[in-house]
């Protein structure tokens, strides 16, 4: 395998693991809200999750490309060729390493920059993020009163 083929395989493998299903996205947002806002009723979180803006696919593709490029810079080509064997174990390893890459300090900064560029930054100092957070909290609070008993 040449470097182009390796980069393409890594990118396809990671992008295939990113779900574009609205149902899975809603479930992930519900889980996130359940952890970060435990006082909010689960039904209210399910109703608010569709209001959270989606990140464009091009941004995910950028991050995946950065990941593939970094692997090509740091891992010997022979190991990458073996990793790109296409087995489920190899693909799971690629996905796991991608998650670890995304948790790096470098990528945390990159993600924040990219989201800020999209107007979606939610850091405490960011007025747009604070406004969005306040809006979501208010919407959840108002929905709590509108929900029928479980």
Backbone as JSON Lines, residues from 0, in Angstrom:
{"i":0,"aa":"X","n":[0.84,-1.19,0.0],"ca":[0.0,0.0,0.0],"c":[0.88,1.25,0.0]}
{"i":1,"aa":"X","n":[0.48,2.22,-0.79],"ca":[1.21,3.48,-0.76],"c":[0.54,4.44,0.22]}
{"i":2,"aa":"X","n":[1.15,5.58,0.45],"ca":[0.63,6.5,1.47],"c":[-0.77,7.02,1.11]}
{"i":3,"aa":"X","n":[-1.04,7.22,-0.16],"ca":[-2.37,7.67,-0.58],"c":[-3.42,6.63,-0.22]}
{"i":4,"aa":"X","n":[-3.15,5.36,-0.52],"ca":[-4.1,4.28,-0.2],"c":[-4.31,4.15,1.31]}
{"i":5,"aa":"X","n":[-3.23,4.29,2.06],"ca":[-3.32,4.21,3.52],"c":[-4.18,5.35,4.05]}
{"i":6,"aa":"X","n":[-3.92,6.56,3.57],"ca":[-4.69,7.72,4.02],"c":[-6.17,7.54,3.68]}
{"i":7,"aa":"X","n":[-6.45,7.07,2.49],"ca":[-7.85,6.86,2.08],"c":[-8.52,5.79,2.94]}
{"i":8,"aa":"X","n":[-7.81,4.69,3.21],"ca":[-8.39,3.62,4.03],"c":[-8.68,4.11,5.44]}
{"i":9,"aa":"X","n":[-7.73,4.8,6.04],"ca":[-7.92,5.33,7.4],"c":[-9.11,6.29,7.41]}
{"i":10,"aa":"X","n":[-9.17,7.18,6.46],"ca":[-10.27,8.16,6.4],"c":[-11.61,7.47,6.23]}
{"i":11,"aa":"X","n":[-11.72,6.54,5.31],"ca":[-12.98,5.81,5.09],"c":[-13.39,5.04,6.34]}
{"i":12,"aa":"X","n":[-12.41,4.42,6.99],"ca":[-12.71,3.62,8.18],"c":[-13.27,4.48,9.3]}
{"i":13,"aa":"X","n":[-12.64,5.62,9.55],"ca":[-13.12,6.5,10.62],"c":[-14.46,7.1,10.25]}
{"i":14,"aa":"X","n":[-14.59,7.61,9.05],"ca":[-15.85,8.24,8.64],"c":[-17.01,7.24,8.66]}
{"i":15,"aa":"X","n":[-16.73,5.98,8.38],"ca":[-17.78,4.96,8.44],"c":[-18.27,4.75,9.86]}
{"i":16,"aa":"X","n":[-17.41,4.99,10.83],"ca":[-17.79,4.81,12.24],"c":[-18.56,6.01,12.78]}
{"i":17,"aa":"X","n":[-18.46,7.16,12.11],"ca":[-19.22,8.34,12.53],"c":[-20.62,8.2,11.98]}
{"i":18,"aa":"X","n":[-21.57,8.17,12.86],"ca":[-22.95,7.96,12.42],"c":[-23.55,9.24,11.88]}
{"i":19,"aa":"X","n":[-24.25,9.11,10.76],"ca":[-25.0,10.25,10.25],"c":[-26.5,10.02,10.46]}
{"i":20,"aa":"X","n":[-26.82,9.05,11.29],"ca":[-28.21,8.74,11.61],"c":[-28.75,9.77,12.6]}
{"i":21,"aa":"X","n":[-29.88,10.37,12.27],"ca":[-30.48,11.34,13.18],"c":[-30.89,10.69,14.49]}
{"i":22,"aa":"X","n":[-31.31,9.44,14.45],"ca":[-31.71,8.74,15.67],"c":[-30.51,8.56,16.59]}
{"i":23,"aa":"X","n":[-29.37,8.1,16.04],"ca":[-28.18,7.91,16.87],"c":[-27.64,9.25,17.37]}
{"i":24,"aa":"X","n":[-27.74,10.29,16.56],"ca":[-27.32,11.62,16.98],"c":[-28.17,12.08,18.16]}
{"i":25,"aa":"X","n":[-29.48,11.91,18.05],"ca":[-30.38,12.31,19.13],"c":[-30.08,11.52,20.41]}
{"i":26,"aa":"X","n":[-29.82,10.23,20.26],"ca":[-29.49,9.41,21.44],"c":[-28.21,9.91,22.1]}
{"i":27,"aa":"X","n":[-27.21,10.23,21.29],"ca":[-25.94,10.72,21.84],"c":[-26.15,12.06,22.56]}
{"i":28,"aa":"X","n":[-26.93,12.95,21.98],"ca":[-27.21,14.23,22.62],"c":[-28.0,14.04,23.91]}
{"i":29,"aa":"X","n":[-28.95,13.11,23.91],"ca":[-29.71,12.82,25.13],"c":[-28.77,12.33,26.22]}
{"i":30,"aa":"X","n":[-27.87,11.41,25.86],"ca":[-26.9,10.91,26.83],"c":[-26.02,12.03,27.36]}
{"i":31,"aa":"X","n":[-25.54,12.89,26.45],"ca":[-24.68,14.0,26.85],"c":[-25.42,14.93,27.81]}
{"i":32,"aa":"X","n":[-26.66,15.28,27.47],"ca":[-27.42,16.16,28.35],"c":[-27.72,15.49,29.69]}
{"i":33,"aa":"X","n":[-27.93,14.19,29.67],"ca":[-28.18,13.48,30.91],"c":[-26.99,13.54,31.85]}
{"i":34,"aa":"X","n":[-25.79,13.52,31.28],"ca":[-24.58,13.58,32.1],"c":[-24.25,15.01,32.51]}
{"i":35,"aa":"X","n":[-24.39,15.95,31.6],"ca":[-23.99,17.32,31.89],"c":[-25.07,18.14,32.59]}
{"i":36,"aa":"X","n":[-26.33,17.73,32.44],"ca":[-27.45,18.43,33.09],"c":[-28.36,17.4,33.75]}
{"i":37,"aa":"X","n":[-27.9,16.75,34.81],"ca":[-28.66,15.65,35.41],"c":[-30.01,16.06,36.0]}
{"i":38,"aa":"X","n":[-30.21,17.34,36.26],"ca":[-31.48,17.77,36.84],"c":[-32.58,17.92,35.79]}
{"i":39,"aa":"X","n":[-32.22,17.8,34.52],"ca":[-33.2,17.96,33.44],"c":[-33.86,16.62,33.17]}
{"i":40,"aa":"X","n":[-35.18,16.64,33.09],"ca":[-35.95,15.44,32.78],"c":[-35.54,14.87,31.42]}
{"i":41,"aa":"X","n":[-35.43,13.56,31.33],"ca":[-35.0,12.9,30.09],"c":[-35.9,13.18,28.91]}
{"i":42,"aa":"X","n":[-37.19,13.29,29.16],"ca":[-38.12,13.58,28.05],"c":[-37.88,14.99,27.51]}
{"i":43,"aa":"X","n":[-37.57,15.92,28.37],"ca":[-37.28,17.29,27.91],"c":[-36.01,17.3,27.08]}
{"i":44,"aa":"X","n":[-35.01,16.54,27.52],"ca":[-33.75,16.47,26.77],"c":[-34.0,15.89,25.38]}
{"i":45,"aa":"X","n":[-34.86,14.88,25.29],"ca":[-35.16,14.29,23.98],"c":[-35.85,15.29,23.05]}
{"i":46,"aa":"X","n":[-36.63,16.18,23.63],"ca":[-37.32,17.17,22.8],"c":[-36.39,18.31,22.38]}
{"i":47,"aa":"X","n":[-35.38,18.59,23.19],"ca":[-34.49,19.71,22.88],"c":[-33.34,19.3,21.96]}
{"i":48,"aa":"X","n":[-32.96,18.04,21.95],"ca":[-31.79,17.62,21.18],"c":[-31.86,17.97,19.69]}
{"i":49,"aa":"X","n":[-33.04,17.94,19.04],"ca":[-33.05,18.35,17.63],"c":[-32.71,19.82,17.4]}
{"i":50,"aa":"X","n":[-32.75,20.64,18.45],"ca":[-32.44,22.06,18.31],"c":[-30.94,22.35,18.31]}
{"i":51,"aa":"X","n":[-30.13,21.36,18.69],"ca":[-28.68,21.55,18.73],"c":[-28.15,21.5,17.29]}
{"i":52,"aa":"X","n":[-27.43,22.52,16.86],"ca":[-26.95,22.57,15.47],"c":[-26.0,21.4,15.15]}
{"i":53,"aa":"X","n":[-26.07,20.94,13.92],"ca":[-25.18,19.87,13.47],"c":[-23.86,20.45,13.0]}
{"i":54,"aa":"X","n":[-22.81,19.67,13.17],"ca":[-21.49,20.05,12.67],"c":[-21.43,19.57,11.22]}
{"i":55,"aa":"X","n":[-21.04,20.43,10.29],"ca":[-20.98,20.02,8.88],"c":[-20.01,18.86,8.65]}
{"i":56,"aa":"X","n":[-20.34,18.01,7.7],"ca":[-19.51,16.84,7.38],"c":[-18.09,17.25,6.98]}
{"i":57,"aa":"X","n":[-17.95,18.41,6.37],"ca":[-16.62,18.87,5.95],"c":[-15.7,19.08,7.15]}
{"i":58,"aa":"X","n":[-16.26,19.47,8.28],"ca":[-15.44,19.67,9.48],"c":[-14.95,18.32,9.99]}
{"i":59,"aa":"X","n":[-15.85,17.33,10.03],"ca":[-15.43,15.98,10.43],"c":[-14.35,15.45,9.48]}
{"i":60,"aa":"X","n":[-14.55,15.68,8.19],"ca":[-13.57,15.21,7.2],"c":[-12.21,15.88,7.42]}
{"i":61,"aa":"X","n":[-12.22,17.14,7.79],"ca":[-10.97,17.85,8.09],"c":[-10.25,17.18,9.25]}
{"i":62,"aa":"X","n":[-10.98,16.89,10.34],"ca":[-10.38,16.28,11.52],"c":[-9.86,14.89,11.21]}
{"i":63,"aa":"X","n":[-10.61,14.13,10.43],"ca":[-10.17,12.79,10.05],"c":[-8.92,12.87,9.18]}
{"i":64,"aa":"X","n":[-8.88,13.84,8.28],"ca":[-7.69,14.03,7.45],"c":[-6.47,14.39,8.28]}
{"i":65,"aa":"X","n":[-6.66,15.22,9.29],"ca":[-5.56,15.57,10.18],"c":[-5.05,14.33,10.92]}
{"i":66,"aa":"X","n":[-5.98,13.48,11.32],"ca":[-5.63,12.23,12.01],"c":[-4.81,11.33,11.09]}
{"i":67,"aa":"X","n":[-5.29,11.14,9.88],"ca":[-4.58,10.28,8.92],"c":[-3.19,10.84,8.63]}
{"i":68,"aa":"X","n":[-3.1,12.14,8.43],"ca":[-1.8,12.76,8.18],"c":[-0.84,12.55,9.35]}
{"i":69,"aa":"X","n":[-1.36,12.68,10.56],"ca":[-0.5,12.51,11.75],"c":[0.0,11.07,11.85]}
{"i":70,"aa":"X","n":[-0.88,10.11,11.56],"ca":[-0.43,8.71,11.57],"c":[0.67,8.5,10.53]}
{"i":71,"aa":"X","n":[0.49,9.06,9.36],"ca":[1.49,8.9,8.31],"c":[2.82,9.55,8.68]}
{"i":72,"aa":"X","n":[2.77,10.61,9.5],"ca":[4.0,11.28,9.95],"c":[4.73,10.5,11.03]}
{"i":73,"aa":"X","n":[3.99,9.74,11.84],"ca":[4.58,9.19,13.06],"c":[4.67,7.67,13.13]}
{"i":74,"aa":"X","n":[3.96,6.97,12.28],"ca":[3.94,5.5,12.34],"c":[4.63,4.95,11.08]}
{"i":75,"aa":"X","n":[5.51,3.99,11.25],"ca":[6.18,3.4,10.08],"c":[5.17,2.83,9.07]}
{"i":76,"aa":"X","n":[5.47,3.0,7.81],"ca":[4.57,2.59,6.72],"c":[4.22,1.1,6.79]}
{"i":77,"aa":"X","n":[5.16,0.27,7.23],"ca":[4.9,-1.16,7.33],"c":[3.8,-1.43,8.35]}
{"i":78,"aa":"X","n":[3.84,-0.74,9.47],"ca":[2.81,-0.92,10.5],"c":[1.46,-0.4,10.02]}
{"i":79,"aa":"X","n":[1.48,0.71,9.31],"ca":[0.23,1.25,8.78],"c":[-0.37,0.33,7.73]}
{"i":80,"aa":"X","n":[0.48,-0.26,6.91],"ca":[-0.01,-1.2,5.91],"c":[-0.71,-2.38,6.58]}
{"i":81,"aa":"X","n":[-0.1,-2.88,7.64],"ca":[-0.71,-3.97,8.39],"c":[-2.01,-3.52,9.06]}
{"i":82,"aa":"X","n":[-2.02,-2.33,9.62],"ca":[-3.21,-1.79,10.28],"c":[-4.36,-1.61,9.3]}
{"i":83,"aa":"X","n":[-4.05,-1.36,8.06],"ca":[-5.08,-1.14,7.03],"c":[-5.5,-2.44,6.36]}
{"i":84,"aa":"X","n":[-5.35,-3.55,7.06],"ca":[-5.71,-4.86,6.52],"c":[-7.19,-5.08,6.3]}
{"i":85,"aa":"X","n":[-8.02,-4.24,6.91],"ca":[-9.45,-4.33,6.68],"c":[-10.2,-5.26,7.62]}
{"i":86,"aa":"X","n":[-9.51,-5.89,8.57],"ca":[-10.22,-6.75,9.51],"c":[-10.99,-5.87,10.5]}
{"i":87,"aa":"X","n":[-12.0,-6.46,11.13],"ca":[-12.78,-5.71,12.12],"c":[-11.89,-5.25,13.27]}
{"i":88,"aa":"X","n":[-10.94,-6.09,13.67],"ca":[-10.02,-5.72,14.75],"c":[-9.17,-4.52,14.34]}
{"i":89,"aa":"X","n":[-8.65,-4.53,13.12],"ca":[-7.85,-3.4,12.64],"c":[-8.69,-2.13,12.56]}
{"i":90,"aa":"X","n":[-9.9,-2.25,12.03],"ca":[-10.77,-1.07,11.91],"c":[-11.14,-0.52,13.29]}
{"i":91,"aa":"X","n":[-11.38,-1.41,14.24],"ca":[-11.68,-0.96,15.61],"c":[-10.46,-0.25,16.22]}
{"i":92,"aa":"X","n":[-9.28,-0.75,15.92],"ca":[-8.05,-0.11,16.41],"c":[-7.91,1.29,15.82]}
{"i":93,"aa":"X","n":[-8.17,1.42,14.54],"ca":[-8.11,2.75,13.9],"c":[-9.1,3.69,14.57]}
{"i":94,"aa":"X","n":[-10.31,3.22,14.81],"ca":[-11.33,4.06,15.45],"c":[-10.9,4.46,16.86]}
{"i":95,"aa":"X","n":[-10.34,3.54,17.6],"ca":[-9.89,3.83,18.97],"c":[-8.76,4.86,18.97]}
{"i":96,"aa":"X","n":[-7.82,4.69,18.07],"ca":[-6.7,5.64,17.99],"c":[-7.22,7.01,17.57]}
{"i":97,"aa":"X","n":[-8.24,7.05,16.71],"ca":[-8.85,8.32,16.33],"c":[-9.45,9.02,17.55]}
{"i":98,"aa":"X","n":[-10.17,8.27,18.38],"ca":[-10.76,8.86,19.58],"c":[-9.66,9.42,20.47]}
{"i":99,"aa":"X","n":[-8.59,8.68,20.63],"ca":[-7.47,9.16,21.45],"c":[-6.85,10.42,20.84]}
{"i":100,"aa":"X","n":[-6.72,10.45,19.53],"ca":[-6.2,11.62,18.83],"c":[-7.1,12.83,19.07]}
{"i":101,"aa":"X","n":[-8.42,12.63,19.01],"ca":[-9.36,13.74,19.2],"c":[-9.33,14.27,20.64]}
{"i":102,"aa":"X","n":[-8.88,13.44,21.58],"ca":[-8.79,13.88,22.97],"c":[-7.47,14.57,23.29]}
{"i":103,"aa":"X","n":[-6.59,14.67,22.32],"ca":[-5.3,15.31,22.56],"c":[-5.49,16.82,22.73]}
{"i":104,"aa":"X","n":[-4.55,17.43,23.4],"ca":[-4.6,18.88,23.62],"c":[-4.63,19.63,22.3]}
{"i":105,"aa":"X","n":[-3.84,19.16,21.36],"ca":[-3.78,19.8,20.04],"c":[-5.15,19.81,19.38]}
{"i":106,"aa":"X","n":[-5.85,18.67,19.43],"ca":[-7.15,18.59,18.77],"c":[-8.23,19.3,19.56]}
{"i":107,"aa":"X","n":[-8.12,19.33,20.87],"ca":[-9.09,20.1,21.65],"c":[-9.05,21.56,21.22]}
{"i":108,"aa":"X","n":[-7.84,22.08,21.01],"ca":[-7.7,23.46,20.54],"c":[-8.25,23.61,19.13]}
{"i":109,"aa":"X","n":[-7.95,22.65,18.26],"ca":[-8.41,22.71,16.88],"c":[-9.93,22.66,16.8]}
{"i":110,"aa":"X","n":[-10.52,21.77,17.58],"ca":[-11.98,21.65,17.6],"c":[-12.6,22.96,18.07]}
{"i":111,"aa":"X","n":[-12.05,23.52,19.13],"ca":[-12.57,24.79,19.64],"c":[-12.48,25.89,18.58]}
{"i":112,"aa":"X","n":[-11.35,25.94,17.88],"ca":[-11.19,26.94,16.82],"c":[-12.2,26.73,15.7]}
{"i":113,"aa":"X","n":[-12.36,25.48,15.28],"ca":[-13.28,25.19,14.18],"c":[-14.73,25.48,14.57]}
{"i":114,"aa":"X","n":[-15.1,25.12,15.79],"ca":[-16.46,25.39,16.24],"c":[-16.7,26.88,16.42]}
{"i":115,"aa":"X","n":[-15.67,27.59,16.89],"ca":[-15.81,29.05,17.01],"c":[-16.02,29.66,15.63]}
{"i":116,"aa":"X","n":[-15.29,29.15,14.66],"ca":[-15.45,29.63,13.29],"c":[-16.87,29.4,12.79]}
{"i":117,"aa":"X","n":[-17.49,28.33,13.25],"ca":[-18.86,28.02,12.85],"c":[-19.89,28.75,13.72]}
{"i":118,"aa":"X","n":[-19.42,29.47,14.71],"ca":[-20.35,30.17,15.6],"c":[-20.99,29.25,16.62]}
{"i":119,"aa":"X","n":[-20.32,28.13,16.91],"ca":[-20.91,27.15,17.81],"c":[-20.1,26.98,19.1]}
{"i":120,"aa":"X","n":[-19.09,27.81,19.29],"ca":[-18.25,27.71,20.49],"c":[-19.11,27.9,21.73]}
{"i":121,"aa":"X","n":[-18.92,27.04,22.74],"ca":[-19.74,27.15,23.94],"c":[-18.89,27.34,25.2]}
{"i":122,"aa":"X","n":[-17.7,27.87,25.03],"ca":[-16.84,28.13,26.19],"c":[-17.49,29.19,27.08]}
{"i":123,"aa":"X","n":[-17.16,29.19,28.34],"ca":[-17.78,30.12,29.29],"c":[-17.55,31.57,28.9]}
{"i":124,"aa":"X","n":[-16.38,31.89,28.33],"ca":[-16.13,33.28,27.98],"c":[-16.8,33.7,26.68]}
{"i":125,"aa":"X","n":[-17.37,32.76,25.96],"ca":[-17.91,33.06,24.64],"c":[-19.38,33.44,24.75]}
{"i":126,"aa":"X","n":[-19.73,34.64,24.34],"ca":[-21.11,35.11,24.44],"c":[-22.06,34.26,23.61]}
{"i":127,"aa":"X","n":[-21.63,33.84,22.43],"ca":[-22.5,33.01,21.59],"c":[-22.79,31.69,22.29]}
{"i":128,"aa":"X","n":[-21.76,31.07,22.84],"ca":[-21.95,29.8,23.55],"c":[-22.82,29.99,24.77]}
{"i":129,"aa":"X","n":[-22.6,31.07,25.52],"ca":[-23.42,31.34,26.69],"c":[-24.87,31.57,26.31]}
{"i":130,"aa":"X","n":[-25.08,32.3,25.24],"ca":[-26.44,32.57,24.78],"c":[-27.12,31.27,24.39]}
{"i":131,"aa":"X","n":[-26.42,30.43,23.64],"ca":[-26.99,29.14,23.24],"c":[-27.28,28.28,24.47]}
{"i":132,"aa":"X","n":[-26.36,28.23,25.41],"ca":[-26.57,27.43,26.62],"c":[-27.78,27.95,27.4]}
{"i":133,"aa":"X","n":[-27.88,29.26,27.54],"ca":[-29.03,29.83,28.26],"c":[-30.33,29.52,27.54]}
{"i":134,"aa":"X","n":[-30.31,29.62,26.22],"ca":[-31.51,29.31,25.44],"c":[-31.92,27.86,25.65]}
{"i":135,"aa":"X","n":[-30.95,26.94,25.58],"ca":[-31.26,25.52,25.77],"c":[-31.81,25.27,27.16]}
{"i":136,"aa":"X","n":[-31.2,25.88,28.18],"ca":[-31.7,25.7,29.55],"c":[-33.13,26.22,29.7]}
{"i":137,"aa":"X","n":[-33.39,27.4,29.13],"ca":[-34.73,27.98,29.22],"c":[-35.75,27.12,28.48]}
{"i":138,"aa":"X","n":[-35.35,26.63,27.32],"ca":[-36.26,25.78,26.53],"c":[-36.55,24.5,27.3]}
{"i":139,"aa":"X","n":[-35.53,23.89,27.89],"ca":[-35.74,22.67,28.68],"c":[-36.65,22.95,29.87]}
{"i":140,"aa":"X","n":[-36.43,24.06,30.54],"ca":[-37.25,24.4,31.7],"c":[-38.7,24.58,31.3]}
{"i":141,"aa":"X","n":[-38.93,25.24,30.18],"ca":[-40.31,25.44,29.75],"c":[-40.95,24.13,29.3]}
{"i":142,"aa":"X","n":[-40.16,23.24,28.73],"ca":[-40.7,21.95,28.28],"c":[-41.05,21.06,29.45]}
{"i":143,"aa":"X","n":[-40.31,21.18,30.54],"ca":[-40.59,20.35,31.71],"c":[-42.03,20.5,32.16]}
{"i":144,"aa":"X","n":[-42.53,21.7,32.14],"ca":[-43.9,21.95,32.56],"c":[-44.92,21.46,31.57]}
{"i":145,"aa":"X","n":[-44.54,21.3,30.31],"ca":[-45.47,20.88,29.26],"c":[-45.56,19.37,29.09]}
{"i":146,"aa":"X","n":[-44.69,18.61,29.76],"ca":[-44.65,17.17,29.57],"c":[-45.71,16.46,30.4]}
{"i":147,"aa":"X","n":[-46.37,15.45,29.8],"ca":[-47.32,14.66,30.59],"c":[-46.54,13.77,31.57]}
{"i":148,"aa":"X","n":[-47.17,13.35,32.67],"ca":[-46.48,12.47,33.62],"c":[-46.03,11.18,32.95]}
{"i":149,"aa":"X","n":[-44.96,10.59,33.46],"ca":[-44.43,9.35,32.86],"c":[-45.35,8.2,33.07]}
